[in-house]
Amino acid sequence: MTLSIEHAWQLVEKDVLQWSLRIVAAIAIFVVGRWITRRLVRALALVMEKREVEPTVARFLQNVANAVLLVVNVLAALNALGIPTASMLAVMGAAGLAIGLALKDSLSNIASGVLMVAFRPFRVGDKVECAGTVGRVETISIFYTELRTSDNKTVTIPNSLVTGGVITNFTADDNTRRLELNIGVGYGSDLKRTRQILLDMLRSHPRVIHGDDDKQPQVGITSYGENAVNFILRPWVRGDELLDATYEINESIKEALDANGIEIPFPQRVLHIRREAGLP
């Protein structure tokens, strides 16, 4: 009886020692693997930076590489523990199908992120409108896109909503935008003179671009309203000066018309008072 107990205790000690060694080996593999992963991802980032890869694509590839290497690292650690990874992969595959159905929205975000990186409708730093939000692109990740709005709010939008709607990119390649400003003048105004005054004002304005023939400022009549003849002004300005240019040109329109005695009409109402019989 004593011998059998001693033998059993030896077997327990042997198993504990084996499992201890396996656990130590698995931890060592995981720690070293994470260290190697960080170095590889950093090396990948340096290579893409030297090759001047677009920041959006570079960040996305780094995230994908980090996720793939993490899965490989975990499988190697489990294999060191003696867990059969082949059967585990089969189980994970079956579970992955169920998880995929449950997380179809998240997978849709991943697919949308891949599409955005591939087709690049916008880049980090562009000003865009998507999913009903206007802002500058801060981050494009696997699952979501972050926009910084003009009032300094960070808006996080799932990628599926970004690619599922209309995307408007306000940042042109040459950083120019065309404004469309409207102003009404009185029906008694000299229309040709008014148009020339507005055109001269645009041509002399410091915010207006005076470059190629296709980017010259334009002034024309759009409609005849109830109280005014409506003009439209179409100057080209720098994209990063859009708001300042809008404010300043609107102010210059009023000053130019006032200086030349051209009326900017406003709605008027005529009130008729009828005196009833017998009232004072």
C-alpha positions, 0 to 999 in steps of 0.5 A, a space after each residue: 500500500 505504501 509503495 503504491 502511494 509513493 508511486 502515485 505521488 511520483 506520477 503526480 510530481 511528474 505530471 506537475 513538473 511536465 505541466 509546469 514546464 509546458 506553462 512556462 514554455 507557453 508563457 515564454 513563447 507568448 511573451 517572446 512572440 509579442 516582442 517579435 510582433 511589435 518589432 515586425 509591426 514597427 519594421 513594417 511601419 518604417 518600410 512603408 514610411 520610407 516608401 511613402 505609403 499613404 498614412 491611411 493604408 499604412 495604419 490599416 496594414 499595421 492593424 491587420 499585421 498585428 492581428 494576424 501575428 497575435 493569432 499565430 502567437 496564441 496558437 503557438 502558445 497553445 501548442 506548447 501547452 500540448 493542446 491540439 491546435 488542429 482540432 481547435 481550429 476545426 472547432 473555432 471554424 464551426 464557432 466562427 460561423 455562428 459568431 460571424 452570423 451574430 457579429 455580421 454588423 462588425 464584419 460588415 464594418 471590417 469589409 467596409 474598412 477594406 474597401 475604403 483602404 482599397 478605393 480611397 474615397 478620402 484620406 486622413 486629413 480630408 474634409 468630408 461629409 458622410 453619414 450626415 456628418 461633416 468633419 475632417 478625417 482623423 482616423 480610419 481603422 478596421 471598424 470605424 472612421 473618426 471625424 473632427 467637426 468644426 466645433 471640435 467634436 470627435 464623431 465615430 462612424 461605423 465603416 458600414 455607414 460610411 460606405 453605405 451612403 453618399 460620401 462628399 470629399 470637400 478637399 480637392 487635389 489642388 485645395 480650391 473650392 468654388 463659392 456660390 453667393 446670392 444677392 438681390 438688387 432693386 428692379 430700378 438698378 442698372 443690371 449691366 453696371 451692377 454685374 460689372 461692379 460685383 465682378 470687379 469686386 471679386 477680381 480685386 478681392 484678396 481671398 479670390 483666386 485669379 488663375 486659370 481660365 476655368 477658375 475665373 470669378 463669375 457673376 450672373 442673374 439667376 432669377 427675378 423675385 418678388 422684390 429683387 433681381 437675384 444675382 449669383 457670384 461664383 468665386 474660387 477660393 482656397 479650401 482652407 480659407 472657405 469660411 473666412 472667404 465667405 464672410 469677407 466676400 459677403 461683407 465686400 458685396 454690401 460695401 460695393 453696392 452701397 458705395 455705388 448707390 445700388 439698392 438691396 431691397 427688403 420685403 415691404 408691407 402696405 397697411 390700409 386702415 379703414 375707419 368704421 362708421 360711428 367710431 371716433 
